């Protein structure tokens, strides 16, 4: 097909065209548009797990109205690869002149850093954001987006092209994504005021442009022809004083990546989520740690006020002293690169704010998983109220089934695709996590490990042996190389750690109906996260119960158990007496129900007198009066 642009558009460059033609044959039909100013430092990662952003970016006149609430992000398991993928850049990215005039140094320009944990995001259909061709990957299905309007200023053409191309991509069900920083850019000297003047049309007409594009539809007469649709859009943009672009479909293309609204569906592809990070200013990098120390003190100060009836001992260091002490802690520095996933077996109501104040300043992110309905959150007082934004991944009640499939939370958070994460902690909301305790971050950690080899209770349930049979049947019929590779690793692990002999198979090991592992707390290092996510998604889809699924996984990997593993879980008459059994040498203890502390009384007094006082002594007072397990100490099996 011949595409005609009637002098409104011109090709970006001959260099781009030649590279595209070469890439079509040799580079998997992908074009990466770069300039000499961009120095790549990492490769773009492939994958089909994306966060989808679903709110429309606002033009200049509406910038004060811009809010991204809890409904603006969606996590999808399967979706088409984005046709255009822009890589963010550190140091001096291509931003508008107003931002440069306000923030750039006159001699050295900008010095911007994006959060190192940020995952890739895809803009959903109907969502618009400006982007340019620097450090940008174009699939052949987006080749037409290389054309630029020529009757607008140089500073406007790239932005106009991005808006126009997004409209055409949306009509085809294709999208644009932004991937984590993979380059550092050092820009040439610029006259920012001149740039501002050249961008005048961007500031004045972006709102009009977006409104026009969002409402525009190809006429019935043109809808069966790509060429006719492009020509019609070009003409309509000229008529409207604006200014046009794989394969169009006759009917309007509906967004396939909206979050599921079916709260009884177990096979959800796209789900509600929220993930936000604090802004990083490289010029104030030295102050970031100090701000974090102040945040720790402020958050814990709220808890002190909440505990005001208990005569809790306050022995706080100054922010500077606290920063220095925590910077010297191996454990706390490792946790800063880890994600804490907090799981509720039921709909979230009370307790998020207390958990945020205890743990949030110490991790790359604290993500709440489970059935998350903002309207159901309950606030009791200002000291433990929720802190916005709340990072969460929604699992509907049919998915989590009262905690039976809580292990799926780690899979979902892993599939977000956060960068530079060293590992993932899973913690039930009623578990106490003593974060000063050292674990071996290089391998899986589980409080108690592989246990109850002769107990058959859960194996005899519908989520036990019948689910294991479904797992085996799925693997037998699968041609998924990734799944089969994980299954082979599982089999090799069973042999390595003595659960089956050399003549037995993974099937016989799974169907032996042996073991369960109580799993309200564990840690998965990133090195095992792909294997975990693949195997556990198979178990989830087969409806394999939590304690059996984690037990099955543990048997195949080298894992560490806790120092006092037998004291980590309270049963029977011990549960109401948790305050008597709490120990600072534990990594975790379960259960301690947050709901019992809502109203002042003996339960809150016990909580503050034991757990909060211990936190105060160790985390803020500097006490080292606790015992840890060394990485080389003996473990219960598999270690």
C-alpha positions as CSV (number, residue, x, y, z in Angstrom):
1,X,0.0,0.0,0.0
2,X,1.2,3.5,-0.8
3,X,0.8,6.0,2.1
4,X,0.3,9.6,1.0
5,X,0.7,12.5,3.4
6,X,0.2,15.5,1.1
7,X,3.3,17.4,2.2
8,X,2.0,17.5,5.8
9,X,4.4,14.9,7.0
10,X,8.0,14.0,6.3
11,X,10.1,11.0,7.2
12,X,12.2,11.5,10.4
13,X,15.5,10.7,8.6
14,X,17.0,8.6,5.9
15,X,19.1,7.0,8.7
16,X,15.9,5.8,10.4
17,X,14.5,4.4,7.2
18,X,17.7,2.5,6.3
19,X,18.0,1.1,9.9
20,X,14.3,0.0,9.7
21,X,14.9,-1.8,6.5
22,X,17.9,-3.5,7.9
23,X,16.2,-4.3,11.2
24,X,13.2,-5.7,9.3
25,X,15.5,-8.5,8.2
26,X,18.1,-8.8,11.0
27,X,16.7,-7.2,14.1
28,X,13.3,-8.9,14.5
29,X,11.4,-6.0,12.9
30,X,12.3,-3.6,15.6
31,X,13.7,-0.1,15.2
32,X,15.5,1.6,18.1
33,X,15.7,5.4,17.4
34,X,18.6,7.0,19.3
35,X,20.6,10.2,19.0
36,X,24.3,10.6,19.7
37,X,23.5,12.3,22.9
38,X,22.1,9.2,24.4
39,X,24.5,6.6,26.0
40,X,22.7,3.3,26.6
41,X,23.5,1.5,29.8
42,X,21.2,-1.4,29.8
43,X,19.1,-3.5,27.4
44,X,15.3,-3.3,27.2
45,X,13.8,-6.4,28.8
46,X,11.3,-8.5,27.0
47,X,8.1,-9.7,28.7
48,X,4.4,-9.6,28.6
49,X,3.7,-8.4,32.2
50,X,2.8,-4.7,32.2
51,X,1.3,-2.1,34.4
52,X,-1.3,-0.2,32.4
53,X,-1.9,3.4,33.2
54,X,-5.5,4.4,32.4
55,X,-5.9,8.1,33.2
56,X,-5.8,10.7,30.4
57,X,-2.9,13.1,30.7
58,X,-4.1,16.6,31.1
59,X,-3.1,19.6,28.9
60,X,-1.5,22.8,30.2
61,X,-4.8,24.5,31.1
62,X,-5.9,21.6,33.3
63,X,-2.5,20.7,34.9
64,X,-3.8,21.7,38.4
65,X,-6.6,19.2,38.1
66,X,-4.2,16.3,37.4
67,X,-4.7,13.5,39.9
68,X,-3.8,9.8,39.7
69,X,-6.1,8.0,42.1
70,X,-6.2,4.3,43.0
71,X,-8.1,3.5,39.9
72,X,-5.5,4.6,37.4
73,X,-3.3,1.5,37.3
74,X,-4.0,-2.0,36.2
75,X,-1.8,-5.1,36.3
76,X,-2.2,-7.5,33.3
77,X,-0.8,-11.0,33.0
78,X,-1.2,-11.2,29.2
79,X,-1.3,-8.4,26.7
80,X,0.2,-7.5,23.3
81,X,3.7,-6.1,23.3
82,X,3.6,-2.3,23.0
83,X,4.2,-1.1,19.4
84,X,6.3,1.8,20.6
85,X,8.5,1.6,23.7
86,X,10.3,4.7,25.0
87,X,13.2,4.2,27.4
88,X,13.5,6.8,30.1
89,X,16.9,8.4,30.5
90,X,18.8,9.7,33.5
91,X,20.5,13.0,34.0
92,X,19.1,15.3,31.3
93,X,16.0,13.9,29.7
94,X,14.1,15.7,26.9
95,X,11.5,17.7,28.9
96,X,9.6,20.9,28.1
97,X,11.2,24.3,28.2
98,X,9.1,25.5,31.2
99,X,10.5,22.7,33.3
100,X,14.1,23.5,32.1
101,X,13.7,27.2,32.8
102,X,12.6,26.4,36.4
103,X,15.0,23.5,37.2
104,X,18.0,23.4,34.9
105,X,21.4,24.7,35.8
106,X,22.5,27.3,33.3
107,X,25.8,25.6,32.6
108,X,25.2,21.9,33.3
109,X,21.5,21.5,32.5
110,X,19.3,19.1,34.4
111,X,20.4,16.3,36.7
112,X,17.3,14.0,36.9
113,X,17.1,10.5,38.3
114,X,14.1,8.2,38.1
115,X,13.3,5.7,40.9
116,X,15.5,2.7,40.4
117,X,12.7,0.3,41.3
118,X,10.2,1.7,38.7
119,X,8.7,-1.0,36.4
120,X,7.7,-0.6,32.8
121,X,4.3,0.9,32.2
122,X,2.0,0.8,29.2
123,X,-0.5,3.5,28.4
124,X,-4.0,2.1,27.9
125,X,-6.2,2.8,24.9
126,X,-7.7,6.3,25.4
127,X,-4.7,7.5,27.5
128,X,-2.4,10.0,25.9
129,X,1.1,11.1,26.9
130,X,3.8,13.1,24.9
131,X,6.9,11.2,23.9
132,X,9.6,11.7,21.4
133,X,11.8,9.4,19.3
134,X,15.0,9.6,21.4
135,X,15.9,6.2,22.9
136,X,12.7,4.8,21.5
137,X,12.0,1.3,20.2
138,X,9.6,1.1,17.2
139,X,8.0,-2.2,16.1
140,X,7.3,-2.6,12.4
141,X,3.6,-2.2,13.2
142,X,4.4,1.3,14.2
143,X,6.6,2.2,11.3
144,X,4.1,4.9,10.2
145,X,4.7,6.8,13.5
146,X,8.2,7.8,12.2
147,X,6.5,10.5,10.1
148,X,6.6,14.0,11.4
149,X,4.4,17.1,10.7
150,X,6.5,19.7,8.8
151,X,4.3,22.8,9.1
152,X,4.8,23.2,12.8
153,X,7.9,24.2,14.8
154,X,10.8,21.9,15.4
155,X,10.0,21.7,19.1
156,X,6.3,20.9,18.4
157,X,6.6,18.3,15.7
158,X,7.7,15.4,17.9
159,X,5.0,16.0,20.4
160,X,2.3,16.4,17.8
161,X,3.5,13.2,16.1
162,X,3.3,11.3,19.4
163,X,-0.4,12.4,20.0
164,X,-1.4,11.6,16.4
165,X,0.3,8.3,16.3
166,X,-1.2,7.2,19.6
167,X,-4.7,7.8,18.1
168,X,-4.0,5.5,15.2
169,X,-2.3,2.9,17.4
170,X,-5.4,3.0,19.6
171,X,-7.7,2.4,16.7
172,X,-5.7,-0.8,16.0
173,X,-5.6,-1.9,19.6
174,X,-1.9,-1.1,19.8
175,X,-0.2,0.8,22.6
176,X,2.8,2.9,23.8
177,X,4.9,2.0,26.8
178,X,7.6,3.6,28.9
179,X,10.4,1.3,30.2
180,X,12.8,1.9,33.1
181,X,15.8,4.1,32.5
182,X,18.3,2.4,30.3
183,X,20.5,5.4,29.2
184,X,22.1,8.5,30.4
185,X,21.7,11.7,28.3
186,X,24.1,14.7,28.2
187,X,22.5,17.4,26.1
188,X,24.1,20.1,24.1
189,X,23.8,23.7,25.4
190,X,20.3,25.1,24.7
191,X,18.7,28.5,24.6
192,X,15.8,27.6,26.9
193,X,13.9,30.8,26.2
194,X,14.0,30.1,22.4
195,X,12.8,26.5,23.1
196,X,9.9,28.0,25.1
197,X,8.9,30.2,22.2
198,X,9.2,27.3,19.8
199,X,6.9,25.2,22.1
200,X,4.2,27.9,22.2
201,X,1.8,25.8,20.1
202,X,2.3,22.8,22.4
203,X,1.2,24.8,25.5
204,X,-1.7,26.5,23.7
205,X,-3.2,23.7,21.6
206,X,-2.4,20.4,23.3
207,X,-5.8,20.4,25.1
208,X,-7.5,21.1,21.8
209,X,-5.4,18.4,20.0
210,X,-6.2,15.7,22.6
211,X,-9.9,16.5,22.7
212,X,-10.0,16.4,18.9
213,X,-8.1,13.1,18.6
214,X,-10.0,11.4,21.4
215,X,-13.3,12.1,19.8
216,X,-12.3,11.6,16.2
217,X,-13.6,8.6,14.3
218,X,-12.8,7.3,10.9
219,X,-15.9,7.6,8.7
220,X,-17.8,4.5,7.5
221,X,-16.7,5.2,4.0
222,X,-13.0,5.2,5.0
223,X,-12.9,2.7,7.8
224,X,-12.0,-0.3,5.6
225,X,-8.9,1.4,4.2
226,X,-5.8,2.4,6.1
227,X,-4.8,4.9,3.5
228,X,-8.3,6.6,3.4
229,X,-8.4,6.8,7.2
230,X,-5.0,8.4,7.4
231,X,-5.9,10.9,4.6
232,X,-9.2,11.7,6.4
233,X,-7.4,12.4,9.7
234,X,-4.8,14.6,7.9
235,X,-7.6,16.6,6.2
236,X,-9.6,16.8,9.4
237,X,-6.7,18.1,11.4
238,X,-6.0,20.7,8.8
239,X,-9.6,21.8,8.9
240,X,-9.5,22.0,12.7
241,X,-6.3,24.0,12.6
242,X,-4.2,21.2,14.0
243,X,-2.9,18.7,12.1
244,X,-2.3,11.9,11.1
245,X,-1.5,7.6,11.3
246,X,-1.1,-0.7,11.7
247,X,-3.9,-2.0,10.3
248,X,-7.3,-0.4,11.1
249,X,-10.4,-2.2,12.0
250,X,-13.9,-1.2,10.9
251,X,-15.5,-1.0,14.3
252,X,-14.3,1.1,17.2
253,X,-11.6,-0.9,19.1
254,X,-12.5,-1.3,22.8
255,X,-9.8,-1.3,25.4
256,X,-9.0,-5.0,26.1
257,X,-6.9,-4.1,29.2
258,X,-9.5,-2.6,31.5
259,X,-9.4,-4.0,35.1
260,X,-11.8,-6.9,35.7
261,X,-15.0,-5.9,37.4
262,X,-16.1,-9.5,37.9
263,X,-15.4,-10.2,41.6
264,X,-16.2,-13.9,41.2
265,X,-13.8,-14.6,38.3
266,X,-10.8,-16.7,39.2
267,X,-9.0,-16.2,35.9
268,X,-8.4,-12.5,35.9
269,X,-6.0,-11.1,33.3
270,X,-6.0,-7.4,34.3
271,X,-6.6,-6.2,37.8
272,X,-6.6,-3.0,39.8
273,X,-3.3,-2.0,41.4
274,X,-1.4,1.1,42.6
275,X,2.4,1.6,42.8
276,X,4.0,5.0,43.5
277,X,7.5,6.0,44.5
278,X,8.9,9.1,46.2
279,X,10.5,11.6,43.8
280,X,14.3,11.5,43.8
281,X,16.3,14.7,43.4
282,X,20.0,13.9,42.6
283,X,21.1,17.3,43.9
284,X,19.7,16.4,47.3
285,X,20.8,12.7,47.3
286,X,22.8,13.2,50.5
287,X,19.6,14.4,52.2
288,X,17.5,11.4,51.0
289,X,18.8,9.2,53.8
290,X,18.1,12.0,56.3
291,X,14.6,12.5,55.1
292,X,14.1,8.7,55.4
293,X,15.3,8.9,59.0
294,X,12.9,11.7,59.8
295,X,10.1,9.7,58.2
296,X,11.0,6.8,60.5
297,X,10.9,9.0,63.5
298,X,7.6,10.7,62.5
299,X,5.9,7.4,61.7
300,X,7.1,5.8,64.9
301,X,6.2,8.9,66.8
302,X,2.6,8.4,65.7
303,X,2.7,4.9,67.2
304,X,4.2,6.3,70.4
305,X,1.2,8.7,70.7
306,X,-1.1,5.8,69.9
307,X,0.5,3.9,72.8
308,X,0.3,6.9,75.1
309,X,-1.4,5.0,77.9
310,X,1.4,2.5,78.3
311,X,4.4,4.6,79.5
312,X,6.4,3.4,76.5
313,X,10.0,4.3,76.9
314,X,11.1,6.9,74.3
315,X,14.9,6.7,73.6
316,X,15.1,8.3,70.2
317,X,18.3,9.3,68.4
318,X,18.5,12.5,66.3
319,X,17.7,12.0,62.6
320,X,21.4,12.4,61.8
321,X,22.3,9.7,64.4
322,X,19.5,7.4,63.2
323,X,20.6,7.7,59.6
324,X,24.2,6.9,60.5
325,X,23.2,3.9,62.6
326,X,20.8,2.5,60.0
327,X,23.3,3.1,57.1
328,X,25.7,0.8,59.0
329,X,23.2,-2.0,59.3
330,X,23.7,-4.8,56.7
331,X,20.1,-6.0,57.2
332,X,18.4,-2.6,56.8
333,X,20.5,-1.8,53.7
334,X,19.4,-5.1,52.1
335,X,15.8,-4.5,53.0
336,X,15.9,-1.1,51.2
337,X,16.3,-3.1,48.0
338,X,13.6,-5.6,48.9
339,X,9.8,-5.5,48.5
340,X,7.5,-6.4,51.4
341,X,4.2,-7.9,50.3
342,X,1.5,-7.9,53.1
343,X,-1.4,-10.2,52.5
344,X,-4.9,-10.2,54.0
345,X,-6.9,-13.4,53.7
346,X,-10.1,-11.2,53.6
347,X,-11.0,-7.7,52.4
348,X,-8.7,-5.0,53.8
349,X,-10.4,-2.9,56.5
350,X,-8.2,-1.9,59.5
351,X,-4.5,-2.1,60.1
352,X,-2.9,-0.7,56.9
353,X,-1.8,2.5,58.5
354,X,-0.1,0.7,61.4
355,X,1.7,-1.6,59.1
356,X,2.8,1.4,56.9
357,X,4.3,3.2,59.9
358,X,6.2,0.1,61.1
359,X,7.6,-1.1,57.8
360,X,7.2,1.4,54.9
361,X,10.4,3.5,55.5
362,X,12.6,0.3,55.5
363,X,11.7,-1.3,52.1
364,X,11.9,-0.4,48.4
365,X,8.1,-0.7,48.5
366,X,5.4,-2.1,50.8
367,X,2.6,-3.6,48.7
368,X,-0.7,-4.7,50.2
369,X,-2.3,-7.7,48.5
370,X,-5.7,-9.1,48.8
371,X,-9.3,-7.9,48.2
372,X,-8.8,-4.1,48.2
373,X,-11.9,-1.9,48.2
374,X,-11.1,1.7,49.2
375,X,-14.6,2.3,50.4
376,X,-14.2,-0.5,53.0
377,X,-11.1,0.8,54.7
378,X,-11.8,1.8,58.3
379,X,-10.0,4.6,60.1
380,X,-10.0,4.6,63.9
381,X,-7.7,7.5,64.8
382,X,-5.2,9.9,63.3
383,X,-2.2,7.9,64.6
384,X,-2.9,4.7,62.6
385,X,-4.9,6.2,59.7
386,X,-3.8,5.0,56.2
387,X,-1.0,6.9,54.5
388,X,-1.7,7.8,50.9
389,X,-0.7,6.7,48.4
390,X,-1.3,3.0,49.3
391,X,0.5,0.6,47.0
392,X,-1.6,-2.5,46.4
393,X,-2.5,-5.3,44.1
394,X,-6.2,-6.4,44.1
395,X,-7.1,-10.1,44.3
396,X,-10.9,-10.6,44.4
397,X,-12.4,-13.0,47.0
398,X,-12.8,-15.8,44.4
399,X,-9.0,-15.6,43.7
400,X,-7.6,-15.5,47.3
401,X,-10.3,-17.7,48.8
402,X,-9.7,-16.8,52.5
403,X,-6.0,-17.0,52.0
404,X,-5.9,-20.4,50.4
405,X,-4.0,-18.9,47.4
406,X,-2.1,-16.1,49.2
407,X,1.1,-17.3,47.6
408,X,-0.2,-15.9,44.3
409,X,0.5,-12.4,45.6
410,X,4.3,-12.9,45.2
411,X,3.7,-14.0,41.6
412,X,1.6,-10.9,40.9
413,X,4.0,-8.5,42.5
414,X,7.0,-10.1,40.7
415,X,5.1,-9.8,37.4
416,X,4.8,-6.0,37.9
417,X,8.4,-6.0,36.7
418,X,10.0,-3.6,39.3
419,X,13.7,-3.0,38.5
420,X,16.7,-3.6,40.8
421,X,14.7,-5.6,43.4
422,X,16.9,-8.1,45.3
423,X,14.0,-10.1,46.8
424,X,10.4,-10.3,48.0
425,X,9.1,-10.9,51.5
426,X,5.6,-12.3,51.9
427,X,4.0,-11.5,55.3
428,X,0.4,-12.1,56.5
429,X,-1.1,-9.0,57.9
430,X,-1.3,-10.7,61.3
431,X,2.4,-11.7,61.4
432,X,4.9,-9.7,63.4
433,X,8.2,-9.2,61.4
434,X,11.3,-8.4,63.4
435,X,13.1,-6.6,60.7
436,X,16.4,-6.4,62.6
437,X,16.8,-10.1,62.3
438,X,19.3,-11.2,59.6
439,X,18.4,-13.7,57.0
440,X,20.4,-15.2,54.1
441,X,19.3,-12.9,51.3
442,X,20.9,-15.1,48.6
443,X,18.4,-18.0,49.1
444,X,14.8,-18.7,50.0
445,X,14.0,-18.1,53.7
446,X,11.1,-19.9,55.4
447,X,10.2,-19.8,59.1
448,X,9.8,-23.5,59.6
449,X,10.6,-25.2,56.3
450,X,9.4,-28.6,55.1
451,X,7.3,-30.2,57.8
452,X,4.3,-32.5,58.6
453,X,5.4,-35.2,56.1
454,X,2.8,-37.7,57.4
455,X,-0.1,-35.3,57.9
456,X,-2.8,-35.8,55.2
457,X,-5.5,-33.3,56.2
458,X,-5.1,-30.8,53.3
459,X,-4.0,-33.5,50.9
460,X,-7.4,-35.1,51.3
461,X,-9.3,-31.9,50.5
462,X,-10.4,-30.8,47.0
463,X,-7.4,-28.4,47.1
464,X,-5.0,-31.2,47.8
465,X,-4.6,-34.4,45.8
466,X,-7.2,-33.6,43.1
467,X,-5.4,-30.3,42.6
468,X,-2.0,-32.1,42.4
469,X,-3.5,-34.3,39.7
470,X,-4.6,-31.3,37.7
471,X,-1.0,-29.9,38.0
472,X,0.4,-33.2,36.5
473,X,-2.2,-33.2,33.7
474,X,-1.5,-29.6,32.8
475,X,2.3,-30.3,32.5
476,X,1.7,-33.5,30.5
477,X,-0.3,-31.5,27.9
478,X,1.9,-28.4,27.9
479,X,4.2,-27.2,25.2
480,X,5.2,-24.1,27.1
481,X,9.0,-24.2,27.3
482,X,9.2,-22.0,30.3
483,X,6.7,-24.2,32.2
484,X,8.5,-27.4,31.2
485,X,11.9,-25.9,32.2
486,X,10.5,-25.0,35.7
487,X,9.0,-28.5,36.0
488,X,12.4,-30.0,35.2
489,X,14.0,-27.8,37.8
490,X,11.4,-29.0,40.3
491,X,12.3,-32.7,39.5
492,X,16.0,-32.1,39.7
493,X,15.5,-30.3,43.1
494,X,13.6,-33.3,44.5
495,X,16.4,-35.6,43.5
496,X,19.1,-33.3,44.8
497,X,17.5,-33.0,48.2
498,X,16.6,-36.6,48.5
499,X,12.8,-36.5,48.2
500,X,12.8,-38.9,45.2
501,X,15.4,-41.3,43.9
502,X,17.1,-41.2,40.5
503,X,14.5,-43.5,38.9
504,X,11.5,-41.5,40.1
505,X,9.9,-38.4,38.5
506,X,8.5,-35.1,39.5
507,X,5.0,-36.6,39.1
508,X,5.6,-39.3,41.7
509,X,7.1,-36.8,44.0
510,X,4.1,-34.5,43.9
511,X,1.5,-37.3,44.0
512,X,3.2,-38.9,47.1
513,X,0.9,-36.7,49.3
514,X,3.6,-35.8,51.7
515,X,4.2,-32.7,53.7
516,X,2.9,-29.2,54.3
517,X,4.5,-25.9,55.2
518,X,2.8,-23.2,57.3
519,X,3.5,-20.2,55.2
520,X,2.4,-16.9,56.7
521,X,6.0,-15.5,56.2
522,X,8.7,-16.3,53.7
523,X,11.3,-14.6,51.5
524,X,12.0,-15.3,47.8
525,X,15.3,-13.8,46.3
526,X,15.1,-12.4,42.8
527,X,17.4,-15.3,41.7
528,X,14.5,-17.7,42.4
529,X,11.6,-15.5,41.5
530,X,11.1,-16.6,37.9
531,X,11.1,-20.2,38.9
532,X,8.7,-19.4,41.8
533,X,6.3,-17.4,39.7
534,X,6.2,-20.0,36.9
535,X,5.6,-23.0,39.3
536,X,3.2,-21.1,41.6
537,X,1.1,-19.8,38.7
538,X,0.7,-23.4,37.6
539,X,-0.3,-24.3,41.2
540,X,-2.7,-21.4,41.4
541,X,-4.4,-22.3,38.1
542,X,-4.7,-25.9,39.4
543,X,-6.2,-24.7,42.7
544,X,-3.4,-26.2,44.8
545,X,-3.6,-25.1,48.5
546,X,-1.1,-22.6,50.0
547,X,0.6,-24.9,52.5
548,X,1.0,-27.7,50.0
549,X,2.1,-25.4,47.2
550,X,4.8,-23.7,49.2
551,X,5.9,-27.1,50.7
552,X,6.3,-28.4,47.1
553,X,8.3,-25.4,46.1
554,X,10.6,-25.6,49.2
555,X,11.5,-29.2,48.5
556,X,13.1,-28.2,45.3
557,X,15.3,-25.3,46.4
558,X,18.1,-24.6,48.9
559,X,16.4,-22.6,51.7
560,X,17.1,-21.3,55.1
561,X,14.9,-21.8,58.1
562,X,14.6,-19.5,61.1
563,X,16.6,-19.7,64.3
564,X,13.5,-20.4,66.5
565,X,11.4,-21.9,63.8
566,X,9.2,-24.0,66.1
567,X,8.3,-20.9,68.2
568,X,7.2,-18.9,65.1
569,X,3.6,-20.2,65.1
570,X,1.2,-20.1,68.0
571,X,-1.6,-22.7,68.2
572,X,-4.5,-23.4,70.5
573,X,-4.4,-21.9,73.9
574,X,-1.1,-20.1,73.1
575,X,-2.7,-17.8,70.6
576,X,-4.5,-15.4,73.1
577,X,-1.2,-15.4,75.1
578,X,0.9,-14.1,72.2
579,X,2.5,-11.3,74.4
580,X,4.0,-14.0,76.6
581,X,5.6,-15.8,73.6
582,X,6.8,-12.8,71.6
583,X,10.6,-12.9,71.3
584,X,13.0,-10.5,69.7
585,X,15.1,-13.4,68.5
586,X,12.3,-14.5,66.2
587,X,12.3,-13.5,62.5
588,X,8.5,-13.6,62.5
589,X,5.6,-14.7,64.8
590,X,2.0,-15.6,63.8
591,X,-0.7,-14.7,64.6
592,X,-1.1,-11.3,66.3
593,X,-4.4,-9.8,65.1
594,X,-4.4,-6.0,64.5
595,X,-8.1,-5.7,65.0
596,X,-7.8,-6.3,68.7
597,X,-5.8,-3.1,69.1
598,X,-8.3,-0.7,67.6
599,X,-9.8,0.4,70.9
600,X,-7.5,1.3,73.9
601,X,-7.4,-1.5,76.4
602,X,-5.3,-4.4,77.8
603,X,-4.6,-5.9,74.3
604,X,-3.2,-2.6,73.0
605,X,-1.2,-2.2,76.2
606,X,0.3,-5.6,75.8
607,X,1.2,-4.9,72.1
608,X,2.9,-1.6,73.0
609,X,4.6,-3.0,76.1
610,X,6.1,-6.0,74.2
611,X,6.4,-5.5,70.4
612,X,6.5,-1.7,70.2
613,X,8.8,-1.3,73.2
614,X,11.2,-3.8,71.6
615,X,11.1,-1.9,68.3
616,X,11.9,1.3,70.1
617,X,14.8,-0.3,72.0
618,X,16.4,-1.9,68.9
619,X,15.5,0.3,65.9
620,X,15.7,3.7,67.7
621,X,17.6,3.1,70.9
622,X,20.4,1.1,69.3
623,X,20.1,-2.0,71.5
624,X,21.9,-5.1,70.1
625,X,20.6,-7.4,72.8
626,X,19.2,-10.0,70.4
627,X,20.5,-13.2,68.8
628,X,20.6,-13.7,65.0
629,X,21.2,-16.8,62.8
630,X,24.3,-16.7,60.7
631,X,24.1,-17.6,57.0
632,X,26.2,-20.7,57.6
633,X,24.3,-22.0,60.6
634,X,22.5,-25.3,60.2
635,X,19.0,-25.4,58.7
636,X,16.1,-27.8,59.0
637,X,16.6,-29.8,55.7
638,X,17.5,-28.4,52.3
639,X,20.0,-25.9,53.8
